[in-house]
Amino acid sequence: MLVQRLEYVGSSWRVDRRIVDRSPDIVFLFGRRAEMLDGDIYRALRDIYPYSDIVGCSSSGNILGDRVTDAKIVASAIYFDKGSVRVSIRDFSKWDNQLQLGKDLILALPKGRLKHIFIMADGLKINGSKLIEGANMALPKGISITGGLAGDDENFIESVVMVNGVAKSNRVIAIGFYGDTIEVKSGCFSGWSEFGILRKITKSKGNIVYEIDGKPALELYRRYLGGYAKELPKSALNFPISIKERRDDSRNLIRSVLGIDEEKKALIFAGDVPTNYYARLMKASVDGLIDGAMEASRQIGELNSRVSLGLVVSCVGRKLVLNQLVDEELESIKQVLGNSVNLVGFYSYGELAPFRGSNMCELHNQTMTITVICEKL
């Protein structure tokens, strides 16, 4: 297995090393929305890799190695020794059943010798909870899913997904990794801490919360945010909520606010927040987030010195909190996983990964997720 990394600098692609004897199996591409929509940039990459699948999405920050690069768009070309990939694509509208969308996306992939699935989806038009619920329903036994929801810096205007052409919104794709030599490990952890009293979601529908403790959700949330309320929804990335079905649940999901409805005094989240679930506000410290990234790395387990691909999907909210120290999150991953793992990825509007010890994928927010893919000798 070989990994070739590229950055778009100035008006051309800069390649870290040349591999000329064959085409990569797949090229991952992450970048700002404007660059993902730029046909000239895509065609220049296609000229380098005329026969390879090129897939990716818009981001809220591009990860290459142990840093968030200044390059507006980055790529990683993956050359397997014996493994292969297949891509499933679904375009959708607001009227489509998104649970069925997730099922159809997975069912379109061949099942023979399938080892892992990586999903990328429009981060603003998809209900990530419904998508992944449907995907889990169609998932073959023993196969795991990871991935993320496309970002749009801190703009929340449009996010796009690309496969073998100019990117577009209202799209979701799944990349299947195949072959007996393929080995995949993943880890996820947040590092956020809860504060305040435990409250109950008293009225919600899907990913829209109307009432918390019988009061308008937006008004209650604004009261907690104080001066930060003027900057909604951007400021909400600093204050996600933790949700769980029962008071005594030891495991919780994190949900971030992606939008607000002034007329209905409602909060719009990246994934479902069911009625009668319990919720508590969360906050983070720099040390807590860096420790969380290290814990996600440790969950990968022991690696040898084989060349590996490390697909990193971290929440844009973490990037905002870390600010100038954002590279330290990535350096901590490199410290744990070592130099043989080639890191590439993006800051997202939602992360997809199973909890440790489970094969069932979940939608997360404010979480660091890492997927390491390598080939056995």
WOLIN-V972867 format. One record per residue. N is the residue number from 0. OMEGA is omega in radians with two decimals (none if undefined). Layout:
# WOLIN-V972867
N & OMEGA
N & OMEGA
This chain:
# WOLIN-V972867
0 & 3.09
1 & 3.10
2 & 3.14
3 & -3.05
4 & -3.12
5 & 3.00
6 & 3.06
7 & -3.05
8 & -3.09
9 & 3.14
10 & -3.13
11 & 3.10
12 & 3.08
13 & -3.07
14 & -3.09
15 & 3.07
16 & -3.08
17 & 3.02
18 & -2.92
19 & -3.00
20 & 3.13
21 & -3.14
22 & 3.05
23 & 3.10
24 & 3.14
25 & 3.08
26 & 3.08
27 & -3.04
28 & 3.13
29 & -3.11
30 & 3.07
31 & -3.06
32 & -3.09
33 & -3.14
34 & 3.09
35 & 3.14
36 & -3.09
37 & -3.10
38 & -3.13
39 & 3.12
40 & 3.12
41 & -3.10
42 & 3.08
43 & 3.07
44 & 3.12
45 & 3.09
46 & 3.12
47 & -3.08
48 & -3.03
49 & -3.01
50 & -3.04
51 & 2.97
52 & 3.08
53 & -3.05
54 & 3.09
55 & -3.11
56 & 3.05
57 & -2.98
58 & 2.99
59 & -3.10
60 & -3.05
61 & -3.09
62 & 3.06
63 & -3.03
64 & -3.09
65 & 3.14
66 & 2.94
67 & -3.00
68 & 3.05
69 & 3.12
70 & -3.08
71 & 3.14
72 & -3.12
73 & 3.13
74 & 3.01
75 & 3.11
76 & -3.04
77 & 3.11
78 & 3.08
79 & 3.04
80 & -3.13
81 & -3.12
82 & 3.13
83 & 3.13
84 & 2.96
85 & -3.07
86 & 3.04
87 & -3.07
88 & 3.00
89 & 2.97
90 & -3.01
91 & 3.05
92 & -3.12
93 & -3.13
94 & -3.08
95 & 3.03
96 & -3.02
97 & 3.01
98 & 3.09
99 & 3.09
100 & 3.12
101 & 3.10
102 & -3.10
103 & -3.14
104 & -3.11
105 & -3.11
106 & -3.13
107 & 3.12
108 & 3.03
109 & -3.05
110 & -3.09
111 & 3.09
112 & 3.07
113 & -3.10
114 & -3.07
115 & 3.10
116 & 3.08
117 & -3.05
118 & 2.96
119 & -3.05
120 & 2.99
121 & -3.03
122 & -3.10
123 & -3.08
124 & -3.08
125 & 2.89
126 & -3.04
127 & 3.13
128 & 3.14
129 & 3.14
130 & -3.05
131 & 3.05
132 & 3.10
133 & 3.12
134 & 3.12
135 & 3.14
136 & -3.07
137 & -3.01
138 & 3.06
139 & -3.12
140 & 3.07
141 & -3.13
142 & -3.12
143 & 3.10
144 & 2.90
145 & 3.11
146 & -3.12
147 & 3.09
148 & -3.07
149 & 3.12
150 & 3.11
151 & -3.01
152 & 3.08
153 & -3.02
154 & -3.11
155 & -3.14
156 & -3.12
157 & 3.01
158 & -2.99
159 & 3.13
160 & -3.05
161 & 2.96
162 & 3.06
163 & 3.13
164 & 3.13
165 & -3.07
166 & 3.10
167 & 3.07
168 & -3.14
169 & -3.13
170 & 3.02
171 & 3.13
172 & 3.07
173 & 3.10
174 & 3.09
175 & 3.09
176 & -2.97
177 & 3.00
178 & -3.12
179 & -3.12
180 & -3.06
181 & 3.08
182 & -3.05
183 & 3.04
184 & 3.13
185 & 3.08
186 & 3.07
187 & 3.11
188 & -3.06
189 & -3.05
190 & 3.07
191 & 3.12
192 & -3.13
193 & 3.01
194 & -3.13
195 & -3.08
196 & 3.08
197 & -3.10
198 & -3.10
199 & 3.04
200 & -3.03
201 & 3.06
202 & 3.11
203 & 3.04
204 & -3.10
205 & -3.11
206 & 3.12
207 & 3.13
208 & -3.11
209 & -3.10
210 & 3.01
211 & -3.05
212 & 3.09
213 & -3.12
214 & 3.12
215 & -3.01
216 & -3.10
217 & -3.14
218 & 3.13
219 & -3.13
220 & 3.11
221 & -3.14
222 & 3.12
223 & -3.06
224 & -3.13
225 & -3.10
226 & 3.13
227 & -3.06
228 & -3.12
229 & -3.07
230 & 3.10
231 & 0.05
232 & -3.08
233 & -3.08
234 & -3.13
235 & 3.11
236 & 3.09
237 & -3.07
238 & 3.06
239 & 3.03
240 & 3.01
241 & -3.12
242 & 3.05
243 & -3.04
244 & -3.11
245 & -3.13
246 & -3.03
247 & 3.08
248 & 3.12
249 & -3.10
250 & -3.10
251 & 3.01
252 & 3.11
253 & 3.12
254 & 3.10
255 & 3.05
256 & 3.09
257 & 3.14
258 & 3.12
259 & 3.07
260 & -3.07
261 & -3.07
262 & -3.08
263 & 3.14
264 & -3.03
265 & 3.06
266 & 3.14
267 & -3.05
268 & 3.14
269 & 3.14
270 & -3.07
271 & 3.01
272 & -2.98
273 & 3.01
274 & 3.14
275 & 2.96
276 & 3.11
277 & -3.05
278 & 3.06
279 & 3.11
280 & -3.14
281 & 3.05
282 & -3.09
283 & 2.97
284 & 3.10
285 & -3.12
286 & -3.13
287 & -3.14
288 & 3.12
289 & 3.07
290 & 3.11
291 & 3.10
292 & 3.11
293 & 3.12
294 & 3.08
295 & 3.12
296 & -3.13
297 & 3.13
298 & 3.09
299 & -3.13
300 & -3.04
301 & 3.07
302 & 3.01
303 & -3.03
304 & 3.12
305 & 3.05
306 & -3.09
307 & 2.99
308 & 3.06
309 & 3.11
310 & -3.07
311 & 3.02
312 & -3.12
313 & -3.05
314 & 3.10
315 & 3.11
316 & 3.08
317 & 3.13
318 & 3.14
319 & 3.14
320 & -3.11
321 & 3.08
322 & -3.06
323 & 3.13
324 & -3.04
325 & -3.14
326 & -3.12
327 & 3.06
328 & -3.11
329 & 3.09
330 & 3.13
331 & 3.08
332 & 3.13
333 & -3.14
334 & -3.11
335 & -3.00
336 & 3.10
337 & -3.01
338 & -3.12
339 & 3.13
340 & 3.14
341 & -3.06
342 & 3.01
343 & 3.13
344 & -3.03
345 & 2.98
346 & -2.81
347 & 2.99
348 & 3.11
349 & -3.07
350 & -3.11
351 & 3.13
352 & 3.01
353 & 2.95
354 & 3.11
355 & 3.12
356 & -3.12
357 & 3.03
358 & -3.08
359 & -3.12
360 & 3.10
361 & 2.96
362 & 3.10
363 & 2.89
364 & 3.08
365 & -3.02
366 & 2.99
367 & 3.08
368 & -3.11
369 & 3.06
370 & 3.14
371 & -3.12
372 & 3.10
373 & 3.08
374 & 3.07
375 & 3.11
376 & none
